[in-house]
Amino acid sequence: MSAIGGVPQAITASPGARTDRALVAAALVAAGWGANQFTPLSVVYRLEAGWSTMSVVEVFTVYLAGLVPALLLGCRTADRFGHRRVVRIALAITAAGSLALALAEVSGEIVVASRLATGVAAGLIVSAGAAWLRALSPGSDRGARVAVYATGAGFALGPLLAGTLAAWLPASSVVPCLVHGAFALLVLALTARIPEMCSIPGPPPAAPVSDRWSAITHPRFVGIVLPASPAIFAAVTVSYVVLPPFVLDRVRDHAPLFSGLVAAVTLLVGLAVQPLAAKIDRPGSARATLVAMGTVVVGLLLGALASEEVSPLLVLAAAVFLGAGYGLTLESGLAEIGRLAPPGALPTVSALFQGVAHSGFLAPLLLAVMARSASYPELLAGLALIGFILLVGAAVHAARHAHHDPSRPDPTPQELTWEE
């Protein structure tokens, strides 16, 4: 039994449980789609409205201001007001954001408001929607797995679809937004009948402050996990925000489609390689993290070469390595904190890990600012050098601070996906 607003509710199995899970998964797809459709549309704004690189990355960064707070507070909000209510409100917000984005050529301020709203909606749906899926899949980790793949599909296939619509249909900055808005509203209507299923396995009781402090100051967390974590989202944003504009003249007839393709390749590769991280990982070593960081370094070097040679093929090659680096770094980081943090401290450690990881979203903005004094090939090569230095530092640190507690089982997907 559980209660929302003081009214007890019991978990009951829905006759259409599979359909219910599919609809909640569709909400996660809508969140990712709405978040990343701006990637190919920004190419349209560059070509048709004359947007500068700085304008694009500033609007892209606004999304982060809405995403992170909503992502961290989404589960708490859903626990208080109900997962169905929070997810459905967020679906309405993401639909409104897309309809506002359709007016991009009318007002730049509307675009900023749209991206902020889209970030809030994505954060709420990803956190509360994943918890709702777990509640609809009691007794297994099926819900957690479906949430991962549905979210990844939305983030990866959304920009590809938006880029395709923008490249081949008229009103290239309007039609993709309307299609996404219609999809989000359809999912909003269909999720009205899904049971709340509010009584879900909650996070473990909070650990004492001393345990949480010990976890976030653990030598492996400070010396291995945190230095690598900004690469998670720096890799993907460099791949599909920074690199495609360099080759617009080479793919001008299909520029939005190419931009969407780069985003899709990056994120699908990242999703596909995550199981590989578990095979590479060895408790007590940092092998998975080191391989992940090395992969990001290779991707950055390919990106530097792609921007120098103005080569679409090299951009795609860089996207493969940067996407793989993103997936490996994310999965290896989660595995590491799962081993070093007591169960009650996992929410605190995970929140810090996510916060530092999302700082990587600032990479395009920082590169755009520094481009006033250096070329992009030089800047990307410099990032690769920084990554290599951090890799060497992490390797030395790992050799000095091996950590493995064989008496403690690996954390479950539910434990690792709880938001604080």
KELUMRO-373501 format. One record per residue: residue in three letters; x negated, y, z negated of N, C-alpha, C in turn. Coordinates in steps of 0.02 Angstrom, whole numbers, padded with zeros to 5 digits, always signed. Atoms other than C-alpha are relative to their C-alpha. Example, Ala and Ser with C-alpha at 12.3 -4.5 7.8 and 13.67 -1.06 7.14 Angstrom:
BEGIN
ALA-00045-00059+00000-00615-00225-00390-00045+00060+00000
SER+00042-00059+00003-00684-00053-00357+00039+00055-00037
% end
This chain:
BEGIN
MET-00042-00060+00000+00000+00000+00000-00044+00062+00000
SER+00034-00064+00001-00052+00178+00029+00052+00054+00002
ALA-00048-00054+00001+00028+00348+00026-00025+00060+00038
ILE+00014-00064-00032+00035+00504+00131+00055+00047-00024
GLY-00049-00046+00027+00118+00653+00050+00040-00032-00056
GLY-00033+00031+00057+00161+00541-00098+00048-00055+00018
VAL-00047+00051-00021+00264+00418+00005-00038-00064+00015
PRO+00037+00062-00013+00199+00238-00006+00020-00029+00067
GLN-00013+00034-00063+00182+00146+00156-00041-00064+00000
ALA+00036+00063-00004+00133-00033+00190-00021-00013+00071
ILE+00022+00019-00066+00035-00100+00334+00044-00057+00025
THR-00040+00053-00031+00147-00200+00448-00027-00010+00070
ALA+00024+00015-00067+00099-00286+00607+00050+00023+00052
SER-00044-00024-00053+00170-00200+00760+00008-00054+00053
PRO-00010+00050-00053+00250-00316+00890-00042+00016+00061
GLY+00040-00020-00058+00159-00217+01023-00068+00024-00021
ALA+00064-00023+00028-00007-00208+00930-00051+00013+00055
ARG+00049-00009-00054-00108-00229+01089+00014+00065+00038
THR-00018-00062-00034-00012-00089+01174-00016+00061-00043
ASP+00015-00055+00046-00031+00021+01020-00075+00016+00001
ARG+00072-00011-00002-00219-00005+01021-00021+00032+00066
ALA+00017-00029-00066-00226+00034+01207+00017+00074+00003
LEU-00020-00071-00002-00133+00198+01181-00046+00043-00043
VAL+00047-00038+00041-00246+00253+01039-00067+00005+00036
ALA+00062-00002-00040-00395+00205+01148+00006+00052+00055
ALA-00011-00050-00052-00318+00313+01285-00009+00071-00028
ALA+00011-00065+00031-00319+00459+01163-00074+00015-00005
LEU+00073-00010+00002-00506+00433+01139-00028+00015+00069
VAL+00021-00014-00068-00528+00429+01327+00016+00073+00018
ALA-00020-00069-00014-00432+00593+01340-00047+00050-00033
ALA+00046-00045+00036-00546+00672+01209-00066+00007+00037
GLY+00063-00002-00035-00705+00624+01300+00005+00032+00069
TRP-00011-00028-00067-00635+00668+01470+00004+00077-00005
GLY-00007-00073+00007-00583+00842+01412-00065+00034-00019
ALA+00063-00030+00022-00750+00872+01328-00050+00007+00056
ASN+00053+00000-00050-00857+00829+01478+00021+00021+00070
GLN-00019-00022-00067-00753+00889+01625-00031+00068+00017
PHE+00032-00065-00012-00838+01058+01603-00066-00009+00039
THR+00065+00011-00033-01000+00980+01669+00004+00010+00075
PRO-00005-00014-00072-00948+00968+01853+00033+00066+00016
LEU-00034-00064-00013-00834+01120+01839-00048+00058-00006
SER+00049-00054+00006-00982+01226+01785-00037+00011+00066
VAL+00031-00006-00066-01057+01190+01956+00045+00042+00046
VAL-00047-00040-00039-00900+01261+02036-00005+00073-00019
TYR+00005-00069+00023-00915+01417+01929-00065+00032+00025
ARG+00063-00026-00026-01097+01436+01983+00006+00019+00074
LEU-00001-00009-00072-01060+01418+02168+00054+00050+00023
GLU-00056-00040-00024-00893+01508+02181+00009+00065-00039
ALA-00009-00061+00040-00895+01635+02039-00066+00033-00019
GLY+00065-00031+00012-01082+01668+02028-00023-00001-00072
TRP+00022+00004+00070-01105+01613+01848-00076-00012-00003
SER+00072+00011+00010-01285+01621+01787-00012-00061-00044
THR+00018+00057+00044-01377+01480+01699+00015+00016-00072
MET-00012-00018+00070-01367+01575+01535+00074+00000-00016
SER-00073+00000+00012-01178+01598+01552+00025-00071-00009
VAL-00022+00069+00004-01154+01412+01581-00020-00031-00067
VAL+00023+00033+00061-01261+01355+01434+00030+00032-00062
GLU-00033-00032+00057-01183+01483+01317+00070-00029-00011
VAL-00067+00028+00006-01008+01419+01355-00005-00074-00020
PHE+00009+00070+00019-01071+01240+01342-00013-00006-00075
THR+00018+00003+00071-01142+01277+01169+00059+00017-00045
VAL-00059-00016+00040-00977+01351+01107+00037-00063-00019
TYR-00033+00064+00013-00906+01175+01119-00026-00031-00065
LEU+00030+00030+00060-01027+01121+00982+00028+00030-00063
ALA-00027-00034+00059-00956+01250+00861+00068-00028-00020
GLY-00063+00032+00016-00787+01165+00872-00007-00073-00016
LEU+00007+00072+00007-00848+00986+00883-00024-00022-00069
VAL+00033+00027+00060-00960+00965+00731+00044+00005-00062
PRO-00042-00002+00060-00844+01030+00593+00059-00048+00005
ALA-00057+00045-00008-00697+00933+00665-00021-00073-00005
LEU+00024+00068+00003-00801+00776+00682-00013-00021-00072
LEU+00017+00016+00069-00860+00784+00502+00061-00001-00046
LEU-00059-00006+00044-00689+00829+00429+00060-00039+00026
GLY-00058+00032-00031-00577+00728+00545+00030-00056-00041
CYS-00026+00057+00039-00564+00572+00436+00034+00024-00064
ARG-00031-00026+00061-00529+00671+00278+00068+00032+00016
THR-00063-00031-00020-00396+00772+00368+00053-00053+00015
ALA-00047+00053-00017-00317+00614+00436+00023-00039-00061
ASP-00020+00035+00061-00319+00529+00266+00053+00039-00038
ARG-00048-00041+00037-00221+00675+00196+00066+00009+00038
PHE-00060-00016-00038-00099+00711+00337+00025-00056+00045
GLY-00020+00055-00042-00094+00547+00432-00038+00000+00066
HIS+00040+00006-00061-00196+00482+00578+00040+00016+00062
ARG-00041-00013-00059-00053+00487+00702+00012+00075+00008
ARG-00014-00072-00004-00012+00668+00660-00062+00038+00024
VAL+00061-00037-00018-00193+00727+00673-00019-00014+00073
VAL+00019+00017-00069-00228+00633+00836+00048+00032+00049
ARG-00049-00028-00047-00067+00694+00918-00006+00076+00003
ILE+00012-00073-00002-00099+00875+00867-00062+00014+00042
ALA+00062-00010-00038-00275+00858+00938+00011-00012+00075
LEU-00017+00011-00071-00204+00788+01101+00033+00062+00029
ALA-00032-00062-00024-00095+00943+01115-00052+00055+00008
ILE+00053-00051-00004-00249+01051+01082-00043-00010+00062
THR+00043+00012-00058-00355+00966+01215+00038+00013+00065
ALA-00040-00016-00059-00211+00980+01341+00003+00076+00010
ALA-00002-00073-00005-00195+01166+01302-00068+00027+00022
GLY+00067-00021-00020-00384+01183+01319-00011-00008+00075
SER+00008+00012-00072-00378+01108+01494+00042+00050+00040
LEU-00042-00048-00036-00234+01219+01547-00031+00070-00002
ALA+00035-00065+00005-00332+01370+01484-00061+00001+00046
LEU+00059+00004-00043-00488+01310+01577+00018+00009+00073
ALA-00023-00010-00069-00386+01312+01737+00001+00074+00019
LEU+00000-00073-00013-00385+01502+01718-00070+00029-00004
ALA+00069-00022+00010-00575+01511+01712-00019+00059+00045
GLU+00019-00053-00046-00589+01623+01864+00036+00066-00016
VAL-00036-00060+00019-00467+01746+01784-00035+00035-00058
SER+00029-00030+00060-00556+01772+01618-00052-00046-00031
GLY+00053+00038+00034-00721+01716+01543+00017-00013-00073
GLU-00018+00010+00071-00649+01740+01368+00045-00060-00008
ILE-00044+00058+00003-00517+01609+01406-00041-00064+00001
VAL+00043+00060-00004-00655+01485+01450-00032-00013-00068
VAL+00031+00008+00066-00741+01516+01283+00051-00029-00049
ALA-00052+00026+00045-00577+01488+01189+00017-00072+00017
SER-00015+00068-00022-00544+01333+01293-00052-00049-00025
ARG+00053+00046+00021-00713+01256+01254+00000-00009-00075
LEU-00003+00007+00073-00696+01293+01069+00057-00046-00020
ALA-00057+00043+00015-00523+01213+01065-00014-00073+00020
THR+00016+00067-00022-00586+01064+01164-00048-00034-00048
GLY+00045+00028+00050-00727+01039+01039+00036-00023-00063
VAL-00040+00018+00059-00606+01040+00893+00041-00063+00013
ALA-00042+00058-00017-00490+00918+00981-00042-00064+00005
ALA+00043+00059-00009-00632+00800+01028-00023-00026-00068
GLY+00023+00022+00066-00700+00797+00850+00054-00034-00040
LEU-00055+00030+00037-00530+00761+00774+00020-00068+00028
ILE-00022+00064-00030-00483+00625+00898-00053-00054-00009
VAL+00053+00050+00005-00652+00538+00894-00003-00028-00071
SER+00006+00024+00069-00655+00528+00704+00066-00032-00024
ALA-00064+00026+00024-00470+00507+00661+00026-00056+00045
GLY-00022+00052-00046-00433+00404+00817-00036-00066-00011
ALA+00038+00061+00014-00572+00281+00779+00025-00034-00063
ALA-00027+00028+00063-00505+00260+00602+00069-00031+00012
TRP-00067+00026-00016-00329+00234+00671-00006-00067+00036
LEU+00010+00063-00036-00393+00099+00789-00022-00055-00048
ARG+00020+00050+00049-00478+00010+00644+00059-00023-00041
ALA-00060+00018+00039-00314+00015+00548+00046-00045+00040
LEU-00042+00042-00043-00224-00063+00696-00032-00067+00016
SER+00036+00063-00012-00354-00203+00700-00025-00027-00066
PRO+00023+00022+00066-00358-00267+00520-00035-00067+00003
GLY+00033+00064+00006-00476-00405+00473-00054-00014+00052
SER+00052+00011-00050-00599-00381+00617-00033+00067+00016
ASP+00032-00061-00022-00719-00256+00692+00020+00019+00071
ARG-00023-00014-00068-00621-00254+00855+00015+00074+00010
GLY-00018-00070-00006-00555-00080+00822-00060+00045+00008
ALA+00061-00040-00005-00729-00009+00795-00032-00007+00069
ARG+00030+00011-00066-00791-00088+00957+00041+00035+00054
VAL-00043-00033-00050-00641-00027+01057-00010+00075-00002
ALA+00009-00072+00007-00666+00148+00987-00064+00023+00034
VAL+00064-00018-00031-00848+00151+01043+00006+00001+00076
TYR-00003+00005-00073-00810+00094+01219+00051+00048+00031
ALA-00050-00047-00027-00654+00201+01242-00028+00071+00000
THR+00030-00067+00003-00746+00357+01184-00054+00007+00053
GLY+00052-00003-00051-00894+00316+01295+00028+00004+00070
ALA-00031-00002-00066-00780+00286+01443+00026+00070+00016
GLY-00025-00067-00011-00698+00455+01420-00055+00050+00015
PHE+00055-00046-00010-00861+00549+01406-00036-00012+00066
ALA+00037+00017-00061-00937+00457+01555+00042+00008+00063
LEU-00041+00001-00060-00793+00437+01677+00039+00065+00010
GLY-00034-00065-00007-00708+00604+01639-00035+00047+00047
PRO+00034-00046-00046-00842+00710+01723-00004-00028+00071
LEU+00002+00029-00068-00852+00587+01869+00066+00012+00036
LEU-00066-00012-00030-00665+00601+01899+00010+00075+00015
ALA-00007-00072-00010-00667+00790+01876-00043+00023+00059
GLY+00043-00018-00056-00814+00805+01996+00028-00023+00067
THR-00030+00025-00061-00726+00697+02125+00059+00044+00022
LEU-00057-00043-00016-00567+00801+02116-00023+00069+00024
ALA+00025-00066-00018-00666+00963+02124-00033+00001+00069
ALA+00036+00003-00064-00766+00905+02275+00047-00011+00059
TRP-00040+00022-00057-00624+00837+02381+00070+00030+00004
LEU-00067-00029-00001-00467+00933+02335-00005+00076-00002
PRO+00000-00073+00005-00421+01117+02353+00007+00023-00072
ALA-00004-00029+00068-00419+01233+02201-00045-00040-00047
SER+00047+00045+00034-00575+01146+02138-00010+00015-00074
SER+00008-00015+00071-00579+01237+01972+00066-00007-00039
VAL-00066+00003+00032-00394+01210+01937+00027-00072-00004
VAL-00030+00067-00003-00339+01035+01992-00028-00047-00052
PRO+00025+00047+00051-00459+00936+01879+00027+00015-00069
CYS-00026-00019+00066-00399+01034+01728+00073-00020-00008
LEU-00071+00018+00003-00216+01006+01770+00009-00076-00006
VAL-00005+00073+00004-00244+00819+01794-00016-00024-00070
HIS+00016+00020+00068-00329+00802+01626+00055+00022-00049
GLY-00053-00024+00044-00196+00909+01541+00061-00044+00004
ALA-00058+00044-00008-00059+00799+01614-00012-00068-00034
PHE+00016+00064+00031-00148+00641+01556+00005+00005-00076
ALA-00002-00009+00072-00169+00709+01379+00072+00006-00025
LEU-00071-00007+00020+00016+00758+01371+00037-00067+00006
LEU-00031+00066-00007+00067+00585+01434-00018-00044-00060
VAL+00020+00040+00058-00035+00501+01297+00033+00027-00063
LEU-00034-00030+00058+00038+00624+01171+00071-00026-00006
ALA-00069+00024+00002+00213+00570+01219+00004-00074-00018
LEU-00003+00072+00011+00174+00384+01217-00022-00021-00070
THR+00024+00018+00067+00088+00385+01047+00050+00017-00055
ALA-00049-00021+00051+00243+00452+00959+00028-00060-00039
ARG-00032+00057+00032+00307+00277+00920-00048-00046-00037
ILE+00049+00045+00031+00145+00199+00857+00003+00008-00076
PRO-00003-00005+00073+00151+00157+00670-00062+00034-00027
GLU+00055-00037+00031+00043+00262+00556-00056-00047-00022
MET+00050+00047+00023-00047+00111+00480-00051+00035-00044
CYS+00044-00044+00037-00118+00228+00350-00042-00035-00053
SER+00038+00034+00051-00178+00099+00226-00058-00037+00032
ILE+00058+00030-00033-00351+00063+00294-00057-00006-00049
PRO+00057+00006+00045-00512+00006+00214-00038+00065-00003
GLY+00034-00064+00007-00586+00166+00147-00074-00008-00007
PRO+00072+00003+00011-00768+00210+00127-00014-00025-00070
PRO+00015+00023+00067-00855+00133-00022-00002+00058-00048
PRO+00003-00054+00049-00850+00232-00184-00066+00037+00006
ALA+00060-00041-00007-00972+00376-00181-00054-00023-00048
ALA+00056+00019+00042-01143+00330-00247-00018+00058-00046
PRO+00023-00055+00043-01218+00429-00391-00043+00049+00040
VAL+00038-00052-00035-01302+00591-00340-00073-00022+00008
SER+00071+00022-00004-01472+00514-00379-00010-00049+00057
ASP+00007+00048-00054-01440+00372-00256+00004+00035+00068
ARG-00006-00036-00063-01384+00491-00119-00062+00041+00014
TRP+00061-00039-00008-01534+00603-00148-00058-00045+00019
SER+00053+00048-00016-01648+00451-00144+00005-00022+00073
ALA-00010+00023-00069-01572+00398+00022-00021+00053+00051
ILE+00015-00052-00050-01587+00566+00111-00073+00024-00005
THR+00071-00016+00004-01766+00588+00048-00044-00061+00009
HIS+00038+00062-00012-01818+00410+00089-00053+00013+00053
PRO+00054-00014-00048-01986+00414+00180+00017-00020+00072
ARG-00017+00021-00069-01917+00317+00330+00054+00044+00030
PHE-00052-00045-00026-01765+00430+00345-00031+00067+00020
VAL+00031-00065-00013-01871+00588+00335-00052-00005+00056
GLY+00057+00004-00046-02018+00525+00438+00014-00035+00065
ILE-00014+00038-00061-01934+00414+00569+00067+00019+00029
VAL-00068-00011-00026-01746+00439+00584+00012+00073+00018
LEU-00015-00070-00014-01732+00628+00570-00041+00029+00057
PRO+00037-00028-00056-01876+00672+00688+00025-00024+00068
ALA-00024+00027-00064-01801+00560+00823+00071+00022+00016
SER-00072-00010-00011-01618+00609+00800+00018+00058+00046
PRO-00019-00052-00048-01616+00776+00896-00004-00024+00073
ALA+00007+00025-00069-01669+00676+01050+00063-00033+00025
ILE-00061+00035-00021-01500+00588+01050+00039+00044+00049
PHE-00040-00043-00043-01403+00735+01120-00042+00048+00042
ALA+00043-00038-00045-01551+00831+01188-00010-00038+00065
ALA+00010+00040-00060-01577+00687+01309+00059+00006+00048
VAL-00058-00002-00045-01399+00688+01375+00012+00069+00028
THR-00014-00068-00025-01383+00877+01387-00052+00022+00050
VAL+00051-00015-00051-01549+00895+01478+00018-00035+00065
SER-00015+00039-00059-01492+00759+01596+00056+00030+00042
TYR-00056-00021-00043-01323+00826+01649+00019+00074-00005
VAL-00011-00073+00001-01328+01011+01601-00058+00036+00033
VAL+00059-00036-00023-01507+01062+01641-00021-00020+00071
LEU+00031+00024-00062-01561+00953+01788+00041+00010+00064
PRO-00036-00004-00064-01418+00951+01917-00003+00068+00035
PRO+00003-00064-00037-01422+01140+01953-00062+00010+00043
PHE+00061-00009-00040-01599+01124+02021+00008-00027+00071
VAL-00006+00031-00066-01538+01020+02168+00066+00017+00033
LEU-00065-00018-00029-01374+01109+02208-00004+00012+00075
ASP+00006-00013-00072-01438+01165+02378-00008-00064+00040
ARG+00009+00064-00035-01482+00985+02422+00065-00040+00003
VAL-00063+00039+00003-01308+00920+02377+00060+00047+00003
ARG-00049-00054+00005-01208+01078+02407+00071-00021+00019
ASP-00066+00021-00022-01064+00994+02499+00036-00044-00051
HIS-00029+00045+00051-01038+00874+02354-00028+00015-00069
ALA+00034-00018+00062-01115+00971+02210+00039-00019-00063
PRO-00036+00020+00061-00974+00945+02082+00000-00076-00009
LEU+00001+00073+00004-00968+00759+02124-00068-00024-00024
PHE+00066+00021+00021-01156+00743+02104-00010+00014-00074
SER+00006-00017+00071-01150+00832+01936+00038-00049-00043
GLY-00039+00049+00037-01012+00716+01877-00033-00068+00001
LEU+00034+00064-00005-01110+00566+01940-00059-00004-00048
VAL+00057-00001+00046-01265+00617+01841+00024-00009-00072
ALA-00027+00008+00068-01160+00634+01683+00023-00072-00012
ALA-00025+00068+00008-01077+00465+01713-00058-00050-00006
VAL+00057+00045+00004-01243+00377+01745-00034+00005-00068
THR+00034-00011+00064-01321+00454+01590+00037-00036-00057
LEU-00038+00025+00057-01181+00405+01472+00016-00075+00006
LEU-00013+00072-00008-01141+00234+01547-00063-00041-00015
VAL+00063+00035+00017-01324+00183+01537-00010+00001-00076
GLY+00007-00004+00072-01327+00246+01358+00045-00049-00037
LEU-00047+00047+00031-01175+00141+01316-00024-00072+00011
ALA+00020+00068-00018-01244-00013+01405-00061-00024-00039
VAL+00062+00022+00032-01413-00014+01318+00005-00006-00076
GLN-00003+00002+00073-01350+00001+01140-00007-00071-00029
PRO+00014+00067+00027-01341-00189+01115-00074-00020+00005
LEU+00071+00016-00007-01522-00196+01176-00039+00025-00061
ALA+00035-00027+00058-01574-00088+01028+00001-00050-00057
ALA-00004+00049+00054-01513-00223+00909-00049-00057+00011
LYS+00047+00054-00015-01622-00351+00998-00072+00023-00010
ILE+00068-00027+00008-01775-00238+00994-00015+00012-00074
ASP+00009-00020+00070-01748-00187+00813-00026-00057-00043
ARG+00026+00047+00050-01846-00274+00676-00002+00034-00067
PRO+00003-00030+00067-01815-00236+00492-00072+00006-00025
GLY+00067-00011+00025-01970-00162+00414-00046+00033+00050
SER+00040-00034-00051-02035-00092+00578+00042+00058+00028
ALA-00037-00054-00034-01986+00058+00685-00001-00012+00075
ARG+00010+00016-00071-02000-00034+00850+00056+00028+00044
ALA-00055-00023-00042-01826+00010+00914-00002+00076+00008
THR+00003-00074-00004-01846+00195+00871-00058+00022+00044
LEU+00057-00019-00041-02018+00203+00951+00013-00013+00074
VAL-00018+00013-00070-01956+00121+01111+00049+00053+00025
ALA-00049-00051-00018-01810+00243+01111-00034+00067+00014
MET+00034-00064-00009-01923+00395+01090-00043-00001+00063
GLY+00040+00006-00060-02040+00332+01225+00042+00004+00063
THR-00044-00003-00058-01894+00311+01344+00022+00072+00014
VAL-00019-00070-00008-01839+00491+01313-00058+00039+00030
VAL+00059-00035-00027-02017+00552+01346-00007-00013+00075
VAL+00003+00016-00072-02020+00461+01514+00054+00037+00038
GLY-00054-00036-00033-01851+00536+01557-00014+00074+00007
LEU+00016-00072-00004-01911+00712+01517-00054+00013+00053
LEU+00052-00008-00051-02066+00688+01625+00030-00007+00070
LEU-00034+00007-00064-01957+00627+01768+00043+00062+00015
GLY-00038-00061-00009-01845+00778+01740-00043+00059+00021
ALA+00047-00053-00020-01995+00895+01751-00020-00008+00073
LEU+00018+00013-00070-02046+00811+01914+00058+00015+00047
ALA-00060-00012-00041-01867+00819+01980+00011+00074+00012
SER-00010-00072-00008-01855+01006+01947-00055+00032+00042
GLU+00055-00025-00041-02025+01034+02029+00009-00018+00073
GLU-00007+00025-00069-01988+00929+02183+00069+00013+00030
VAL-00069-00012-00021-01803+00977+02193+00028-00063+00033
SER-00020+00066-00027-01757+00794+02216+00061-00028-00035
PRO-00059+00031+00031-01581+00726+02185-00014-00071-00025
LEU+00015+00068+00021-01651+00549+02176-00039-00001-00065
LEU+00037-00004+00063-01773+00598+02040+00044+00023-00057
VAL-00048-00019+00052-01632+00683+01945+00039-00062-00024
LEU-00036+00061+00019-01536+00518+01949-00046-00048-00039
ALA+00047+00043+00036-01692+00423+01895-00011+00025-00071
ALA+00007-00030+00067-01716+00544+01750+00062-00014-00041
ALA-00063+00012+00035-01532+00520+01705+00001-00071-00029
VAL+00002+00069+00024-01559+00332+01689-00042-00005-00063
PHE+00044+00005+00058-01705+00351+01569+00025+00042-00058
LEU-00026-00042+00055-01628+00494+01470+00062-00032-00030
GLY-00058+00035+00026-01466+00397+01455-00019-00060-00043
ALA+00024+00057+00040-01559+00242+01396-00030+00024-00066
GLY+00030-00026+00061-01657+00347+01272+00053+00023-00049
TYR-00056-00021+00043-01494+00421+01206+00031-00060-00036
GLY-00032+00059+00031-01415+00250+01177-00044-00036-00049
LEU+00046+00035+00044-01569+00171+01101-00014+00040-00064
THR+00013-00041+00059-01604+00318+00985+00059+00001-00048
LEU-00060+00000+00041-01425+00324+00924+00007-00066-00038
GLU-00010+00065+00031-01413+00138+00890-00055-00017-00050
SER+00055+00015+00046-01585+00122+00810+00005+00044-00063
GLY-00009-00043+00058-01548+00271+00697+00053-00026-00047
LEU-00053+00028+00042-01385+00195+00637-00022-00063-00036
ALA+00025+00061+00032-01470+00029+00604-00047+00016-00058
GLU+00049-00018+00051-01608+00113+00505+00034+00028-00063
ILE-00033-00028+00059-01493+00214+00392+00044-00053-00033
GLY-00039+00054+00030-01385+00059+00368-00041-00042-00047
ARG+00043+00040+00043-01535-00028+00291-00025+00039-00061
LEU+00032-00036+00054-01606+00111+00185+00048+00033-00049
ALA-00047-00035+00043-01447+00189+00113+00046-00049-00036
PRO-00050+00040+00035-01340+00107-00023+00069+00013+00030
PRO-00066-00010-00032-01159+00081+00036+00034+00065-00020
GLY-00033-00061+00022-01094+00225-00069-00033+00064+00024
ALA+00036-00059-00025-01225+00343+00004+00004+00005+00076
LEU-00002-00001-00073-01191+00298+00186+00036+00062+00029
PRO-00032-00059-00029-01065+00440+00216-00044+00062-00002
THR+00043-00058+00005-01188+00570+00153-00057-00003+00050
VAL+00057+00008-00046-01335+00501+00252+00024+00005+00072
SER-00026-00003-00069-01228+00478+00408+00017+00071+00020
ALA-00018-00069-00016-01164+00657+00398-00063+00041+00016
LEU+00062-00036-00013-01342+00724+00388-00030-00022+00066
PHE+00025+00027-00063-01396+00610+00530+00037+00030+00060
GLN-00040-00027-00054-01252+00669+00639-00014+00074+00010
GLY+00013-00071-00006-01285+00851+00600-00065+00015+00036
VAL+00064-00011-00033-01468+00841+00650+00002-00024+00072
ALA-00005+00026-00068-01426+00735+00802+00035+00050+00046
HIS-00038-00048-00041-01300+00864+00864-00039+00064+00013
SER+00041-00059-00015-01433+00999+00854-00031-00006+00070
GLY+00026+00009-00067-01494+00923+01017+00043+00033+00054
PHE-00043-00036-00047-01344+01006+01101-00027+00070+00016
LEU+00027-00067-00011-01441+01168+01085-00057+00001+00050
ALA+00058+00004-00046-01578+01107+01203+00010+00042+00063
PRO-00007-00041-00061-01504+01186+01362-00005+00075-00014
LEU+00004-00071+00017-01484+01354+01274-00071+00021-00015
LEU+00070-00017+00016-01661+01352+01205-00043+00001+00063
LEU+00038+00001-00063-01731+01304+01375+00015+00062+00043
ALA-00019-00059-00039-01633+01444+01459-00033+00063-00027
VAL+00032-00059+00030-01702+01571+01336-00075+00000+00015
MET+00073+00004-00010-01882+01509+01354-00019+00003+00074
ALA+00014-00003-00072-01866+01504+01544-00020+00070+00023
ARG+00022-00068-00018-01898+01691+01542-00076+00006+00000
SER+00073-00005+00005-02080+01656+01503-00037-00061+00026
ALA+00031+00060-00028-02112+01483+01578+00049-00033+00048
SER-00044+00035-00047-02046+01375+01719+00031-00061-00032
TYR-00033+00059+00027-01927+01232+01689-00044-00063+00002
PRO+00045+00058+00002-02053+01099+01743-00049+00003-00058
GLU+00046-00008+00056-02174+01169+01615+00036-00012-00067
LEU-00037+00007+00063-02040+01176+01480+00019-00073-00012
LEU-00019+00070+00009-01981+00998+01511-00061-00043-00015
ALA+00062+00036+00016-02160+00935+01512-00021+00014-00072
GLY+00015-00017+00070-02185+01028+01348+00044-00038-00048
LEU-00044+00040+00042-02032+00943+01274-00024-00073-00003
ALA+00026+00068-00001-02104+00776+01329-00061-00007-00045
LEU+00059+00001+00043-02267+00819+01242+00020+00000-00074
ILE-00025-00002+00070-02174+00863+01081+00028-00069-00019
GLY-00028+00067+00013-02080+00698+01095-00054-00052-00011
PHE+00055+00048+00007-02243+00602+01116-00035+00009-00068
ILE+00032-00013+00066-02319+00687+00963+00043-00028-00056
LEU-00046+00027+00051-02164+00643+00861-00001-00076+00000
LEU+00003+00073-00005-02174+00464+00926-00061-00026-00037
VAL+00061+00022+00034-02354+00447+00867+00007+00008-00075
GLY-00009-00012+00071-02310+00524+00700+00046-00051-00031
ALA-00047+00050+00026-02163+00405+00679-00033-00069-00005
ALA+00034+00065+00002-02273+00255+00721-00047-00004-00060
VAL+00045-00001+00057-02402+00305+00591+00040-00004-00065
HIS-00042-00001+00060-02265+00340+00463+00030-00069-00012
ALA-00030+00066+00007-02182+00172+00497-00050-00051-00027
ALA+00051+00047+00023-02345+00080+00469-00013+00008-00075
ARG+00013-00014+00071-02362+00163+00299+00061-00013-00044
HIS-00062+00005+00040-02180+00145+00245+00046-00054+00028
ALA-00044+00056-00020-02113-00026+00294+00054-00007-00052
HIS-00057+00007+00047-01942-00057+00217+00045-00055+00025
HIS-00049+00053-00017-01837-00214+00216+00023-00032-00064
ASP-00030+00031+00058-01719-00278+00084+00039-00062+00023
PRO-00032+00060-00027-01679-00459+00133+00062-00020-00038
SER-00058+00018+00039-01551-00473-00006+00062+00038+00019
ARG-00057-00042-00018-01441-00340+00072+00021-00013+00072
PRO-00022+00013-00069-01336-00386+00225+00004+00064+00040
ASP-00007-00058-00043-01329-00272+00374+00070+00030-00009
PRO-00065-00032+00007-01187-00143+00362+00046-00018+00057
THR-00050+00014-00051-01027-00175+00456+00011+00062+00043
PRO-00016-00059-00041-00970-00063+00600+00044+00050-00036
GLN-00043-00046+00037-00837+00007+00484-00041+00044-00046
GLU+00041-00040+00046-00969+00062+00358-00038+00054+00037
LEU+00043-00047-00036-01076+00146+00490+00040+00054+00035
THR-00038-00050-00036-00933+00241+00571+00041+00045-00045
TRP-00037-00045+00045-00860+00322+00416-00030+00069+00001
GLU+00021-00069+00003-00867+00510+00419+00011+00027-00070
GLU-00011-00030+00066-00889+00611+00262+00039+00065+00008
% end
